[in-house]
Structure formats: structure tokens, C-alpha cells
Amino acid sequence: MKSTVAQVRTYERSVQLLMVNQFAINLGFYMLMPYLAAHLAGPLGLAGWLVGLILGVRNFSQQGMFLVGGTLADRFGYKPMIIAGLGLRIAGFATLGLVDSVPALIAASAAVGLAGALFNPASRAYLAADAGERRVEAFALFNVFYQAGILLGPLVGMVLTGVGFRVTCLTAAGVFAVLSIVQMRALPARRAADREEPAGQRESVLAQWRSIVANRPFLLFSLAMVGSYVMSFQVYLALPLEVQRLGGDGEFGTTAVAMLFAVSGLATIIGQTRVTAWCKARMEPGRALAWGLLVMGVAFVPLLLATAVPVPAAGPGRWLLAAVPPALSALLLAVGTMIAYPFEMDTIVRLSGERLVATHYGLYNTICGIGITLGNLLTGAVLDTARSAGMAALPWAALAVLGLACAGALYALHRTGRLEAPSRPARPTPATA
């Protein structure tokens, strides 16, 4: 941890603030969101479909508005969008704790989602700009802070929710309020490179979007990376369901599921910077990306092999089968993500030609968000089919094949030079008298 702090101190103040910013954002978000469904269904007594609607509105408003949020950041500056997003989170979280009417809850959930769409592309584009040639290392450190917030948030939320869900909501809103004040006072203003152009030479928003959609290498890269998000999301979907299937819903099952998140988060906090340094010293970014997705695909092999083991009726043998293969899979997914993530974020900047970076991040997040939704629907269907047909190996084999296919696609993009930065056309020089 000391070496991580020492590395952070070598960056500009703005980069340091953005890392702390991301930790606090995830701390506040994850201290509340894991307990929201239980609050809506329990004390508020809402029907299951209403709970799903309220949670779905949050996801839809965030994924659907990423492109708009990135465009606004490129047009009006990164800092205003970060502050606006933090402000929306304050309002959204406070409202979730203070109201019980469905329309107000839906509006609050939408505000929470829109907030993420505003500050996520802006903060990543800001980090990429101020980290300069050290972007890869900066994104590695960024991921450490990101995962630390995810790891600590639910623990804080569990304690606060024991007092009352309203306390959790208002505390989360307070975290964002403090963060907003710090960012307003200490975060330097940062203009996107395109804002330096005279207003008359600036493209319209539609022209900018058309140019990004026409960026074929960027779109191919985005589609190839969708699989990484589908695979990593299984820590929240398929792995807990497998633990539940074998370990039950009791105390053991709850502990084993918590262990999945602890293994993933702690591995990233401890190993991210070392993994990134090792990969950067030995391989090109495209190869690192391919290896990262390959490791993520291999992460499902322990679960695949475990299906060949007879399931004990009860006792320690069943507990070990329920806990160890999913935990090993979670660890390998974390390692694969550690390998790929910093190079992934850097590749987006390179493929954008360092132009409209926040807009590229916005579209990338939208594409991956749609992919996660479709991937989870398919994964859920495969899990149901596997259980009803007695084919326990099917979902794990399918996910392993997905990892292999995506790794192959990225390696092909790397070998054909499509992950290289595009050449930027020279600007015409103005005529002189």
C-alpha cells in the first residue's frame, strides 16, 4: 500500500484528486445500492416488478446517457460535468432515503444513473489528459482506488443500514456533498483539446458523432471488449448463483458470496500496479489485452472441471465445492481485468486520436452497457437451461469459449494494426497577405 501511495504522489494534483474522487464515488454508491432492493421490497412493500423498474431506470439512464455525458464534457469542459454529476448523486441519494412514493423513487433512481453518465466519461478523459505518457500506469492506480471503494462501501453500508436505511442514504449523500466541495475548490479546470479551436471551426455534435461512428477500429475494439464486461459481471450473477445452488441460502452461502467480492477486490488492490508494470515491460498493449481476456475465459475452467466432481450430499466436501471453484474463478477474473483494464483505457484514447476523448469513452460505455444487458439475459437463459437439462457444464463452457473468442478477436485487431493510433491530418495553415 505504501508503494501505491508513493506512486500516486508522483502525479499532478489533478490526477491525485481524480483517484480519490473515484474511491469516494464508489464508497458512497456501494454503501447504498446493494441494500436498495431490500429496502424497496421490505419496509416500503413494493411489488417485485416495481423494484425491478426502479433499479432498471438507474441502469438505463446511466448507460443510455453516457454518450451525451461524454459529449457535454468535451464541449463544456471536464470539471463542470464532474461537479454536475456529483450534485445529481447528492439529490438522488437523499431523495431515495426521504421519499416513499413510486414516481419520486423513479426520479431519484434516474438522477443517480444520469449522474454516473456525466462524471464517468469526464473523469476518465481528464485523467488521460493530465497523466500524459503515463496513462497506462495512471489507469492501473485508478483501478486500485476504484476497487477499494467497491470493497469498503458494502461494509460501511451494512453497518449504517443496521441503524436505518435513511441513515445510509443521507450518509452517502453527505459523502458526495463533501466530495463536491473538494472538487469545486481544488480540482483545476481542464479543457478538452478540441475546445481550444475557435468556435467557428468546431464541428456540430451530430458531425462529431458521425465521425466517431465512422471510426471502424474503435467500434471493432468496443465490440471485442464487450465480452470482458459480460465475463467480469458474472461475479455478480453466475458465481453467486452457483454458490447458492451448492451452498444454500444460509449463513455459509452468504459468507461464500462475500468471499467472492473480497477475493476480487483485495487481489486488485494488492496486485494491480505490479501486474501492469510486468505486462508493460514485456508486451505490446494489443497483446496484453488479448492475454487479459484469455485469462478471463480461463477463469471459468475451475467451475467447468468442478462439474465432473460428484456433489456430496452435505458436510465439508459440499461446502468446499460450493466455495473454492467460484472463489478461484473470481480471482482469475480479477487477474484478467488487472491485465486488460489499463491498456483498455489507454487504447480508447489512442483510437480516438486524442480527440473527443470523453465522447469516445461515453459511446464505449454505452456499447459495453448494452452488451452486459444482452449477455446477462443470455447467461441467465443458459443457466436455466443447464439446470433443467442436467447440463451443469454448459454455462461455464460457454463463458470460457466467449473469453477465447474475444481474446482471438483482440489479437487479430492487434496483428492487423487496428489498435494503433490513427494518423491525424495536418491542420490547414491560414493564408497570409
C-alpha positions in Angstrom: 0.0 0.0 0.0 2.9 2.4 0.8 4.3 1.9 -2.8 0.8 2.7 -4.2 0.6 5.9 -2.2 4.2 6.8 -3.3 3.3 6.3 -7.0 0.1 8.4 -6.6 2.3 11.3 -5.2 4.3 11.3 -8.4 1.3 12.6 -10.4 -0.1 16.1 -10.7 -2.6 17.2 -8.1 -5.5 16.9 -10.5 -4.7 13.2 -11.1 -4.4 12.5 -7.4 -7.8 14.2 -6.8 -9.5 12.1 -9.6 -8.3 8.9 -8.0 -9.5 9.9 -4.5 -12.7 11.1 -6.2 -13.3 7.7 -7.8 -12.7 5.9 -4.4 -15.2 8.2 -2.7 -17.8 7.8 -5.6 -17.7 4.0 -5.3 -17.7 4.2 -1.5 -20.9 6.2 -1.5 -22.5 4.2 -4.3 -21.8 0.8 -2.9 -22.7 1.6 0.7 -26.2 2.2 -0.6 -27.1 0.4 -3.8 -26.6 -3.2 -2.6 -29.3 -2.6 0.1 -31.7 -0.6 -2.0 -33.7 -3.6 -3.4 -34.3 -5.0 0.1 -35.5 -1.5 1.3 -37.9 -1.1 -1.6 -39.3 -4.7 -1.2 -39.2 -4.7 2.6 -40.1 -1.6 4.5 -41.7 0.1 1.5 -43.5 -3.1 0.5 -43.2 -2.5 -3.3 -44.1 -5.3 -5.7 -41.2 -7.1 -7.4 -41.8 -5.6 -10.8 -41.7 -2.1 -9.3 -38.4 -2.9 -7.6 -37.0 -4.1 -10.9 -38.4 -1.0 -12.6 -36.8 1.4 -10.2 -33.4 -0.4 -10.3 -33.7 -0.7 -14.1 -34.3 3.0 -14.6 -31.0 3.7 -12.8 -29.1 1.4 -15.2 -30.9 2.6 -18.3 -30.4 6.3 -17.5 -26.7 5.8 -17.0 -26.0 3.5 -19.9 -28.3 5.4 -22.3 -26.8 8.8 -21.4 -23.1 8.0 -21.4 -22.7 9.4 -25.0 -24.5 12.6 -24.1 -22.4 13.0 -20.9 -19.1 12.5 -22.8 -20.2 14.9 -25.5 -21.1 17.6 -22.9 -17.7 17.0 -21.2 -15.8 17.6 -24.5 -17.9 20.7 -25.2 -18.1 22.4 -21.9 -15.1 21.0 -20.0 -14.4 18.1 -17.7 -14.7 19.8 -14.3 -18.3 21.1 -14.8 -19.6 17.7 -15.7 -17.9 16.1 -12.8 -19.4 18.6 -10.4 -22.9 18.3 -12.1 -22.7 14.6 -11.7 -21.8 14.8 -8.0 -24.6 17.2 -7.4 -27.2 14.9 -9.0 -25.9 12.0 -6.9 -26.4 14.1 -3.7 -30.0 14.8 -4.8 -30.7 11.3 -5.9 -29.4 9.5 -2.8 -31.0 12.0 -0.4 -34.4 11.5 -2.2 -34.1 7.7 -2.1 -33.9 7.9 1.7 -36.6 10.5 2.3 -39.5 9.6 0.0 -41.7 6.5 -0.4 -43.8 7.4 -3.5 -43.0 5.5 -6.6 -42.8 8.5 -9.0 -40.3 10.2 -6.7 -38.3 7.0 -6.3 -38.1 6.6 -10.1 -37.0 10.2 -10.5 -34.3 9.7 -7.8 -33.1 6.5 -9.5 -32.9 8.2 -12.8 -30.9 11.1 -11.3 -28.4 8.6 -9.7 -27.9 7.0 -13.1 -27.6 10.3 -15.1 -25.0 11.4 -12.5 -22.8 8.5 -13.5 -23.2 9.3 -17.2 -22.0 12.8 -16.5 -18.9 12.3 -14.4 -17.6 8.9 -15.6 -16.5 9.9 -19.2 -15.4 13.3 -17.9 -13.2 11.9 -15.1 -11.5 9.3 -17.4 -10.9 11.8 -20.1 -9.5 14.2 -17.6 -7.2 11.5 -16.1 -6.0 10.5 -19.6 -5.2 14.1 -20.5 -3.3 15.0 -17.3 -1.5 11.7 -16.9 0.1 12.2 -20.4 2.6 9.5 -21.4 1.9 7.7 -18.1 -1.7 7.0 -18.9 -1.4 3.2 -18.5 0.2 3.4 -15.0 -2.4 6.1 -14.0 -5.3 3.9 -15.0 -3.8 1.0 -13.1 -3.7 3.2 -9.9 -7.2 4.4 -10.8 -8.4 0.8 -10.7 -6.9 0.3 -7.3 -8.9 3.2 -5.9 -12.0 2.0 -7.8 -11.9 -1.4 -6.3 -11.1 -0.2 -2.9 -14.3 1.8 -2.9 -16.3 -1.3 -4.1 -14.7 -3.3 -1.3 -15.2 -0.9 1.5 -18.6 0.5 0.5 -20.8 -2.5 1.3 -19.2 -3.0 4.7 -19.9 0.6 5.7 -23.4 0.3 4.2 -24.1 -2.9 6.2 -23.3 -1.1 9.5 -25.3 2.0 8.6 -28.3 0.1 7.3 -28.4 -1.7 10.6 -29.2 1.7 12.1 -31.6 2.6 9.3 -31.7 2.8 5.5 -32.4 6.6 5.7 -29.1 7.0 7.6 -27.3 5.1 4.8 -28.8 7.3 2.1 -28.1 10.6 3.9 -24.5 9.5 4.7 -23.9 8.5 1.0 -25.3 11.9 0.0 -23.0 13.5 2.6 -20.0 11.8 1.0 -20.9 13.2 -2.3 -21.5 16.6 -0.8 -18.0 16.7 0.7 -16.6 15.4 -2.5 -18.3 18.2 -4.5 -16.9 20.9 -2.3 -13.4 19.5 -2.5 -13.6 19.2 -6.3 -15.0 22.7 -6.7 -12.2 24.2 -4.6 -9.2 22.0 -5.5 -9.8 20.5 -9.0 -8.2 22.7 -11.7 -10.4 23.5 -14.7 -9.5 21.3 -17.7 -10.4 22.0 -21.3 -10.7 19.3 -23.9 -8.1 19.8 -26.6 -11.0 20.4 -29.1 -12.2 23.4 -27.1 -9.0 25.2 -27.9 -10.3 25.5 -31.5 -12.1 28.7 -32.5 -15.9 28.3 -32.2 -16.4 28.7 -35.9 -14.1 25.8 -36.7 -15.8 23.4 -34.2 -17.9 20.6 -35.5 -21.6 20.2 -34.6 -22.5 17.5 -32.2 -24.0 15.3 -34.9 -20.9 15.7 -37.1 -18.8 14.6 -34.1 -21.0 11.6 -33.5 -20.8 10.6 -37.2 -17.0 10.8 -37.2 -16.9 8.5 -34.1 -19.3 6.0 -35.6 -17.2 6.1 -38.8 -14.1 5.2 -36.7 -14.1 1.5 -37.6 -11.1 0.3 -35.5 -12.7 2.0 -32.4 -16.1 0.2 -33.0 -14.4 -3.1 -33.6 -12.4 -2.7 -30.4 -15.5 -1.8 -28.5 -17.4 -4.9 -29.7 -14.5 -7.2 -29.0 -14.2 -5.8 -25.4 -17.9 -6.4 -24.6 -17.1 -10.0 -23.8 -14.8 -8.8 -21.0 -17.6 -7.0 -19.3 -20.0 -9.9 -19.7 -17.4 -12.2 -18.1 -16.5 -9.9 -15.3 -20.1 -9.3 -14.4 -20.5 -13.0 -13.6 -19.1 -12.2 -10.2 -22.5 -10.6 -9.6 -24.6 -13.1 -11.4 -23.4 -16.7 -12.3 -20.9 -17.2 -9.5 -23.2 -16.2 -6.6 -26.0 -18.4 -8.2 -23.5 -21.3 -8.3 -22.6 -20.8 -4.6 -26.3 -20.6 -3.8 -27.0 -23.8 -5.8 -24.5 -25.8 -3.8 -24.2 -24.0 -0.6 -27.7 -22.9 0.0 -29.2 -19.5 1.2 -28.0 -19.8 4.8 -25.0 -18.2 6.6 -22.5 -20.3 4.7 -23.9 -19.2 1.3 -23.8 -15.6 2.3 -20.3 -15.8 3.6 -19.1 -17.6 0.5 -20.6 -14.9 -1.8 -19.0 -12.2 0.3 -15.7 -14.0 -0.2 -16.0 -13.7 -4.0 -16.1 -9.9 -3.7 -13.3 -9.8 -1.1 -11.0 -12.0 -3.2 -11.6 -9.9 -6.3 -11.2 -6.6 -4.6 -8.2 -7.5 -2.5 -6.4 -9.1 -5.4 -6.7 -5.9 -7.4 -5.7 -3.6 -4.6 -2.6 -5.7 -3.9 -1.6 -6.7 -7.4 -2.8 -4.2 -10.0 0.3 -2.0 -10.2 2.7 -4.9 -10.2 0.7 -6.7 -12.9 0.6 -3.6 -15.1 4.3 -2.9 -14.7 5.1 -6.6 -15.6 2.9 -6.5 -18.7 4.1 -3.2 -19.9 7.7 -4.3 -19.7 7.1 -7.5 -21.7 4.3 -7.0 -24.3 2.6 -4.5 -26.5 -0.8 -3.2 -25.5 -2.7 -5.3 -28.0 -1.1 -8.5 -26.8 -1.8 -7.5 -23.1 -5.4 -7.0 -24.0 -5.6 -10.4 -25.7 -3.9 -12.1 -22.7 -6.2 -10.4 -20.3 -9.4 -11.7 -22.0 -7.8 -15.1 -22.4 -7.2 -15.3 -18.6 -10.8 -14.2 -18.0 -12.0 -17.0 -20.2 -9.8 -19.5 -18.4 -11.4 -18.2 -15.1 -14.4 -20.4 -15.8 -12.4 -23.6 -16.2 -12.3 -24.4 -12.4 -16.1 -24.3 -12.4 -16.2 -26.4 -15.6 -13.9 -29.0 -14.0 -15.9 -29.0 -10.8 -19.0 -30.2 -12.7 -17.2 -33.5 -13.2 -16.9 -34.0 -9.4 -19.7 -35.9 -7.7 -21.6 -33.4 -5.4 -21.5 -34.6 -1.8 -24.9 -34.7 0.0 -23.7 -32.4 2.8 -20.8 -31.6 5.0 -17.3 -30.0 4.4 -17.0 -31.6 1.0 -20.1 -29.9 -0.3 -19.0 -26.6 1.3 -15.6 -26.8 -0.4 -17.2 -27.5 -3.8 -19.5 -24.6 -3.3 -16.9 -22.1 -2.2 -13.5 -22.9 -3.7 -14.1 -23.1 -7.5 -16.2 -19.9 -7.6 -13.5 -18.1 -5.5 -10.8 -19.3 -7.8 -12.8 -18.1 -10.8 -13.3 -14.7 -9.1 -9.6 -14.4 -8.5 -8.7 -15.3 -12.2 -11.4 -12.8 -13.4 -9.7 -10.1 -11.3 -6.3 -11.0 -12.7 -7.6 -10.9 -16.3 -9.1 -7.5 -15.6 -5.9 -6.3 -14.0 -4.0 -7.2 -17.2 -6.5 -5.7 -19.6 -8.0 -2.6 -17.9 -5.2 0.0 -18.0 -4.4 -0.9 -21.6 -8.1 -0.9 -22.5 -8.5 2.7 -21.2 -5.3 3.8 -23.0 -6.4 2.2 -26.2 -9.6 4.2 -26.3 -7.6 7.4 -26.1 -5.2 6.2 -28.8 -8.0 5.1 -31.1 -9.7 8.5 -30.6 -6.6 10.2 -31.9 -6.7 12.1 -28.6 -9.7 14.0 -30.0 -13.2 14.0 -28.4 -11.9 11.6 -25.8 -14.8 11.9 -23.3 -17.3 11.3 -26.2 -15.4 8.1 -27.2 -15.5 7.0 -23.6 -19.2 7.7 -23.5 -20.0 5.7 -26.6 -17.7 2.9 -25.4 -19.5 2.7 -22.1 -22.9 2.6 -23.9 -21.8 -0.2 -26.2 -20.5 -2.2 -23.3 -23.6 -1.5 -21.2 -25.9 -2.8 -23.9 -23.6 -5.9 -24.2 -23.7 -6.5 -20.5 -27.6 -6.4 -20.6 -27.8 -8.8 -23.5 -25.0 -11.0 -22.1 -26.7 -11.3 -18.8 -30.0 -12.3 -20.4 -28.3 -15.0 -22.4 -26.3 -16.1 -19.4 -29.4 -16.4 -17.3 -31.1 -18.4 -20.0 -28.2 -20.7 -20.3 -28.1 -21.2 -16.5 -31.8 -22.1 -16.5 -31.4 -24.5 -19.5 -28.4 -26.1 -17.9 -30.2 -26.8 -14.6 -33.4 -28.1 -16.3 -31.5 -30.3 -18.7 -28.9 -31.5 -16.2 -26.0 -30.0 -18.1 -24.1 -28.2 -15.3 -21.0 -27.7 -17.5 -22.9 -25.7 -20.2 -22.7 -22.1 -18.8 -19.0 -22.4 -17.8 -18.1 -23.9 -21.2 -20.0 -21.1 -23.0 -18.3 -18.4 -20.9 -14.8 -20.0 -21.5 -15.5 -20.0 -25.2 -16.6 -16.4 -25.1 -13.2 -15.4 -23.5 -11.3 -17.4 -26.1 -13.3 -15.8 -29.0 -12.8 -12.2 -27.6 -9.1 -12.8 -27.0 -8.8 -14.0 -30.5 -10.6 -11.0 -31.9 -8.4 -8.6 -30.0 -5.2 -10.4 -31.1 -6.4 -10.2 -34.7 -7.0 -6.4 -34.3 -3.5 -6.1 -32.8 -1.9 -8.1 -35.6 -3.6 -6.1 -38.3 -2.6 -2.8 -36.8 -6.1 -1.7 -36.0 -5.3 -0.9 -32.4 -2.7 1.7 -33.4 -3.3 5.4 -33.1 -4.7 6.9 -36.3 -2.7 9.4 -38.1 -4.0 12.9 -37.5 -4.5 15.1 -40.6 -2.4 18.2 -40.6 -4.4 21.4 -39.9 -4.5 23.8 -42.8 -2.5 26.9 -42.2 -4.3 30.2 -42.7 -3.4 32.2 -45.7 -1.3 35.3 -45.1 -1.4 38.5 -47.0 
